[in-house]
Amino acid sequence: MPPILEEYTFDWGEGKIFHKIVQYCVGFASSDAVKIQEEEIKAYKWASYDEAFAALTYDNNKEVLKQAKAYLDEYESKKITISLKNW
């Protein structure tokens, strides 16, 4: 899957305008162990899709999560179809 891109402009104040592009990559975890970069991340939590969606407050973040779920649903659907063809 190509990365999900989020692009926006924001005003930092004092006339400082920033254009930001955020790139999200969907991946698979082989373990539930997490090592965070403490300077960048205050906390983390493993959550179901519904829990994560309910926790998000910005529409753009909800849209990114929807796109990731759509990709994962499609991936799982193809994986099952492929494995059934191998029978």
C-alpha positions as MATLAB code, in Angstrom:
seq = 'MPPILEEYTFDWGEGKIFHKIVQYCVGFASSDAVKIQEEEIKAYKWASYDEAFAALTYDNNKEVLKQAKAYLDEYESKKITISLKNW';
ca = [
       0.000    0.000    0.000;
       1.281    3.446   -0.797;
       1.448    5.694    2.264;
      -1.624    7.653    3.323;
      -0.814   11.354    2.963;
      -2.274   14.168    5.017;
      -1.457   17.706    3.934;
      -2.378   20.933    5.666;
      -1.286   24.454    6.510;
      -1.356   25.948    9.976;
      -0.599   29.275   11.610;
       2.002   29.034   14.375;
       1.368   32.654   15.317;
       3.415   35.795   14.784;
       2.915   35.443   11.034;
       4.597   32.045   10.890;
       2.660   29.871    8.448;
       3.674   26.241    8.015;
       2.767   23.774    5.318;
       2.951   20.213    6.586;
       2.758   16.840    4.862;
       2.355   13.807    7.098;
       2.950   10.320    5.702;
       1.264    7.355    7.410;
       2.352    3.809    6.625;
       0.205    0.787    7.403;
       2.095   -2.154    8.813;
       1.696   -5.353   10.739;
       3.033   -5.997   14.226;
       4.614   -9.331   15.036;
       4.544   -8.555   18.760;
       2.619   -6.325   21.131;
       5.875   -5.003   22.617;
       6.356   -1.306   21.865;
       9.403    0.920   22.146;
       8.520    4.594   21.911;
      10.598    7.674   21.231;
       9.907    9.424   24.526;
      10.691   12.904   23.170;
       7.934   12.528   20.571;
       5.287   10.270   22.137;
       3.606   10.880   25.489;
       1.735    7.574   25.613;
       0.453    4.753   23.442;
      -2.316    2.182   23.641;
      -3.299   -0.814   21.559;
      -6.954   -0.298   20.622;
      -9.627   -1.807   18.439;
     -10.759    0.162   15.402;
     -13.912    1.330   17.195;
     -11.975    2.418   20.302;
      -9.423    4.283   18.212;
     -12.089    5.976   16.081;
     -13.999    7.114   19.183;
     -10.813    8.530   20.732;
      -9.986   10.714   17.717;
     -11.229   14.295   17.795;
     -10.161   15.599   14.373;
     -11.976   14.615   11.182;
      -8.716   14.379    9.222;
      -7.371   11.796   11.716;
     -10.602    9.799   11.451;
     -10.256    9.820    7.659;
      -6.699    8.446    7.882;
      -7.924    5.660   10.181;
     -10.789    4.839    7.778;
      -8.327    4.576    4.869;
      -6.030    2.291    6.862;
      -8.963    0.056    7.863;
     -10.177   -0.148    4.252;
      -6.724   -1.281    3.156;
      -6.461   -3.872    5.931;
      -9.981   -5.181    5.207;
      -9.078   -5.562    1.528;
      -5.787   -7.248    2.413;
      -7.512   -9.751    4.699;
     -10.178  -10.435    2.071;
      -7.543  -11.209   -0.582;
      -5.514  -13.297    1.854;
      -8.522  -15.497    2.602;
      -9.411  -15.808   -1.094;
      -5.854  -16.785   -1.981;
      -5.653  -19.386    0.763;
      -8.981  -20.908   -0.303;
      -7.730  -21.255   -3.882;
      -4.826  -23.337   -2.604;
      -7.112  -26.092   -1.293;
];
